[in-house]
Amino acid sequence: MEEEKIHVDVEDFSEEQFMESFMRDIQSEEGVLIIGILVALALVILTIVFFGNFWGSSKARNAVLLLGLCDSGKTLLFTRLLLGKFVRTQTSITENSSTYKSKNERGSSWTLIDVPGHESLRVQIVEKYKAVAQAIVFVVDSSVFQKDVRDVAEFLYSILTDNIVAKNAPTLVVACNKQDISMAKSAKLIQQQLEKELNTLRVTRSAALSSQDGAVGGSVYLGKKGKDFEFTQLPNRVEFIECSALGSKGEDGDADIHNLENCLAKI
Amino acid sequence: MLDFFAIFSKGGIVLWCFQGAGVTEPFSGAINALLRSVILQERSGNNSFTHNALSLKYKLDNEFELVFVVGFQKILTLTYVDKFIDDVQLHFRDRYKNELEKRGALKFLLNHFEFGDDFHILLREAEGSSKAKAPVSMRTFNESQKSQKTVKSMIETKDGDKSKEQVGKKSKNAKKEAESGGDQAKAASKKAVENGNEGLTQEEIIERNRAKFISKQLGGGKPEKSSKSPKPQKPKGKVNRVWDMSGKRIAELDYSGTNGDSSDAQNQDPDATAEPLIQVDSMKGDLRGVDYESSDDEDEEVQEEDKVVVADTNKKGGKKGGFGGMFGMLKGLVGAKNLTQEDMEPVLDKMKDHLIAKNVAAEIASQLCNSVAKKLEGKVMGTFTTVASTVKQALQDSLVQILQPKRRVDILRDVLEARSQRKPFVITFCGVNGVGKSTNLAKISYWLIENGFTVLIAACDTFRAGAVEQLRTHQRRLNSLHPPEKHGGQPAIQLFEKGYGKDAAGIAMEAIAFARNQGFDVVLIDTAGRMQDNAPLMTALAKLIAVNTPDLVLFVGEALVGNEAVDQLVKFNQALADHSKTDKPRLIDGIVLTKFDTIDDKVGAAISMTYITGQPIVFVGTGQTYSDLRSLNARAVVSALMKA
């Protein structure tokens, strides 16, 4: 009797018998539970795969960010580009985003995102959207530029030295806004001042790179070492244009943004 | 009565606005000030704000991302405004629900929100309801209840009830006669009093009073018996105090000769050259951020796991519970669910306790939680998110927002700017006793020297024994690390001191003039530590700052401080504002957070200090050697704060 038992045990380890017993298990009452769990797991895996694909596809770069300091006219520019009409605006505390149909032959459309300029918000929101930026429109208030040149340069520096932005190298359009005010500086002057300021910032911000290895964040060096900084040294395509979101006639007239629209059409 | 009313989206687009008759000033400046100081600084707990002569009240609609703001003159006290805003908000939502439910910013731009008529109707209703209550005219004496009572009834006696009844009948009679005049009624009541008194003789009154007195004594005597004073201890005899040094001579106790006097460069401290831990040129450039293990990746993994688990239980629950149960669970997780105050309260209380456990000041934690509640009220939750996760995410976002500097923090750039204008950049350090002002001043001067600037230290701590010697020691060590030969013959750092007991403001002024003459780039002013309650010392500090107008006023606070941080900063700012003669007083411009290495993850002091002042944390001190100086890494601090 014992020998038979032993034989039976050895036989049980063979695969066929195992499969039969498995099938028997599945067809039993408790097996419904096991089936349920297996199906649930399969569904979950499918869901993950589906969501992963969905997220992955949206990572294509199809957004244009409107960045700039507070009060530089981003929200009004956003409205003018989309609809051409004037609205009163206040300081934004969240971002505005909408699809924009560009005025070129292909009629391509992408997402235009207006990022608030306030210092406490801009870092977080730029973090959210920097990976999908195809182009960056940096709006500068030309009338108070002289006073704010250091703040403008610091913001521009922090964007350009961000790892992800430096890798993607989106097109940079610096829109010198508020040209309707008589004291506004020209785009050429703004470009020169920014180059000088960024040159200084390179020294104060990244002098540590040559003496210490990789301990400082933002380890991107703008332009070429040893030479004064110029925007042509950047891998991105950079353009400086003048525009006026308010327009010469104020609320009723059109905005003077043809240059900007042409620029955006090239993207 | 209202100056203006504006409805605009959180993205900044004004949907509808109303300007009161006769008001010519544009209100956008006031609204921008409201947004920047209240909502963006997470002070939205209390919903009113004053700007110049205007008082502003606001309401956030988080479901449709709208802001409602009303402004009126500060001197008027309008009682209907709160209810009025609520009414307007509900009305606006109901009327434009269809347009507002679409997604994207275009909905705000494409639709015209003609709200004027409704607004005026609501305004008239609100104003009407507040005027409806006409002032009540005073009743005459005859109409009042007092005339019905007699004087005797108002005396409280043991038999008071009986006499009241008697008097009541009499007063009814008196009332009938009252038509002839009040005097007769008074006369009648007087007679009633005299009659009542005759009922009790003098002796009985005395007896009753005595009984009351005795009962009082008995009751009061019991606690006195229990509080016996402990038996007095045996008085010790006076023992002569023995000083250890009583035998040695005075000359040996004088240490000022060996350390304090000599300032010639030849007396190089051998300790400095033997210092193995100081690496020259290690502090060049911008400061490193405070180190923490990056838990960002871990957070993402945890979130994905949560979602997987939720989906899993969802499916399992569906299979087991049947159709009704499945729908119930699905509904709970999927679909539009609005957040209400009751939903958020338990989570917010837990978060508040968590923050307090992490050393955030108690009132700051509660204000923060109120502000987050206001921000989230009515918001629609996404699919597969729980109330707890939404609230935690919102709290994390607002903490990062608080820690982000509101202005550019780049000291090296500002020093370069001052150098190009041929004047020294003046930094003042102030704070309470023992937080690390002199130590961190030395660390900052080391960092500045590493970056090629020349530094003058002004020893304006003329009170504490050894303060000047301490700074002189630092000066000698730093000079030995960076010998003058490297800096073109001029010593990299010099000490300006005038000994002890002198006026600090005067020394500071002379130091700045000296620096300007000699061409120093930076002047670091070290002041004495002082408690915030000490009025004369606070006045002296305010005078120093007002007279010398430094470029940067840094408040040095230690990371170990708890609720005290709020008190210290408020009183320091108050003192600086009170004693300055100008319209725009110089307040604290930045914070140095010291002793950061002594706290593991109880980093709440950073939040308390930035919340109170609104100023950024410029430096973080993480130790006592020269290279222990960092800049603040907002993300790392917030992740340490939210860690379980």
HADDOCK unambig.tbl for C-alpha pairs under 7 A between the chains (distance, minus, plus):
assign (segid A and resid 40 and name CA) (segid B and resid 312 and name CA) 6.69 0.50 0.50
assign (segid A and resid 40 and name CA) (segid B and resid 315 and name CA) 6.20 0.50 0.50
assign (segid A and resid 44 and name CA) (segid B and resid 311 and name CA) 6.84 0.50 0.50
assign (segid A and resid 44 and name CA) (segid B and resid 312 and name CA) 6.61 0.50 0.50
assign (segid A and resid 75 and name CA) (segid B and resid 12 and name CA) 6.90 0.50 0.50
assign (segid A and resid 87 and name CA) (segid B and resid 13 and name CA) 6.73 0.50 0.50
assign (segid A and resid 87 and name CA) (segid B and resid 14 and name CA) 6.75 0.50 0.50
assign (segid A and resid 88 and name CA) (segid B and resid 13 and name CA) 6.34 0.50 0.50
assign (segid A and resid 88 and name CA) (segid B and resid 14 and name CA) 5.39 0.50 0.50
assign (segid A and resid 89 and name CA) (segid B and resid 12 and name CA) 5.17 0.50 0.50
assign (segid A and resid 89 and name CA) (segid B and resid 13 and name CA) 4.76 0.50 0.50
assign (segid A and resid 89 and name CA) (segid B and resid 14 and name CA) 5.44 0.50 0.50
assign (segid A and resid 90 and name CA) (segid B and resid 12 and name CA) 4.58 0.50 0.50
assign (segid A and resid 90 and name CA) (segid B and resid 13 and name CA) 6.48 0.50 0.50
assign (segid A and resid 90 and name CA) (segid B and resid 14 and name CA) 6.97 0.50 0.50
assign (segid A and resid 90 and name CA) (segid B and resid 28 and name CA) 6.57 0.50 0.50
assign (segid A and resid 90 and name CA) (segid B and resid 32 and name CA) 6.33 0.50 0.50
assign (segid A and resid 91 and name CA) (segid B and resid 12 and name CA) 5.43 0.50 0.50
assign (segid A and resid 91 and name CA) (segid B and resid 32 and name CA) 5.77 0.50 0.50
assign (segid A and resid 92 and name CA) (segid B and resid 10 and name CA) 5.94 0.50 0.50
assign (segid A and resid 92 and name CA) (segid B and resid 11 and name CA) 4.49 0.50 0.50
assign (segid A and resid 92 and name CA) (segid B and resid 12 and name CA) 4.22 0.50 0.50
assign (segid A and resid 93 and name CA) (segid B and resid 10 and name CA) 5.44 0.50 0.50
assign (segid A and resid 93 and name CA) (segid B and resid 11 and name CA) 5.76 0.50 0.50
assign (segid A and resid 94 and name CA) (segid B and resid 10 and name CA) 5.60 0.50 0.50
assign (segid A and resid 94 and name CA) (segid B and resid 11 and name CA) 4.91 0.50 0.50
assign (segid A and resid 95 and name CA) (segid B and resid 11 and name CA) 5.54 0.50 0.50
assign (segid A and resid 96 and name CA) (segid B and resid 11 and name CA) 5.51 0.50 0.50
assign (segid A and resid 96 and name CA) (segid B and resid 105 and name CA) 5.52 0.50 0.50
assign (segid A and resid 97 and name CA) (segid B and resid 104 and name CA) 6.14 0.50 0.50
assign (segid A and resid 97 and name CA) (segid B and resid 105 and name CA) 5.74 0.50 0.50
assign (segid A and resid 98 and name CA) (segid B and resid 104 and name CA) 5.61 0.50 0.50
assign (segid A and resid 98 and name CA) (segid B and resid 105 and name CA) 5.85 0.50 0.50
assign (segid A and resid 98 and name CA) (segid B and resid 106 and name CA) 6.58 0.50 0.50
assign (segid A and resid 119 and name CA) (segid B and resid 405 and name CA) 6.87 0.50 0.50
assign (segid A and resid 119 and name CA) (segid B and resid 406 and name CA) 5.35 0.50 0.50
assign (segid A and resid 119 and name CA) (segid B and resid 407 and name CA) 6.91 0.50 0.50
assign (segid A and resid 120 and name CA) (segid B and resid 401 and name CA) 4.99 0.50 0.50
assign (segid A and resid 120 and name CA) (segid B and resid 402 and name CA) 6.94 0.50 0.50
assign (segid A and resid 120 and name CA) (segid B and resid 404 and name CA) 5.16 0.50 0.50
assign (segid A and resid 120 and name CA) (segid B and resid 405 and name CA) 6.61 0.50 0.50
assign (segid A and resid 120 and name CA) (segid B and resid 406 and name CA) 6.08 0.50 0.50
assign (segid A and resid 121 and name CA) (segid B and resid 401 and name CA) 6.33 0.50 0.50
assign (segid A and resid 151 and name CA) (segid B and resid 408 and name CA) 6.43 0.50 0.50
assign (segid A and resid 204 and name CA) (segid B and resid 285 and name CA) 5.72 0.50 0.50
assign (segid A and resid 204 and name CA) (segid B and resid 286 and name CA) 6.63 0.50 0.50
assign (segid A and resid 204 and name CA) (segid B and resid 412 and name CA) 6.25 0.50 0.50
assign (segid A and resid 204 and name CA) (segid B and resid 413 and name CA) 6.61 0.50 0.50
assign (segid A and resid 205 and name CA) (segid B and resid 285 and name CA) 5.83 0.50 0.50
assign (segid A and resid 205 and name CA) (segid B and resid 286 and name CA) 5.32 0.50 0.50
assign (segid A and resid 206 and name CA) (segid B and resid 285 and name CA) 6.04 0.50 0.50
assign (segid A and resid 206 and name CA) (segid B and resid 286 and name CA) 6.94 0.50 0.50
assign (segid A and resid 207 and name CA) (segid B and resid 284 and name CA) 6.50 0.50 0.50
assign (segid A and resid 207 and name CA) (segid B and resid 285 and name CA) 4.78 0.50 0.50
assign (segid A and resid 208 and name CA) (segid B and resid 284 and name CA) 5.31 0.50 0.50
assign (segid A and resid 208 and name CA) (segid B and resid 285 and name CA) 4.63 0.50 0.50
assign (segid A and resid 208 and name CA) (segid B and resid 286 and name CA) 6.89 0.50 0.50
assign (segid A and resid 216 and name CA) (segid B and resid 288 and name CA) 5.73 0.50 0.50
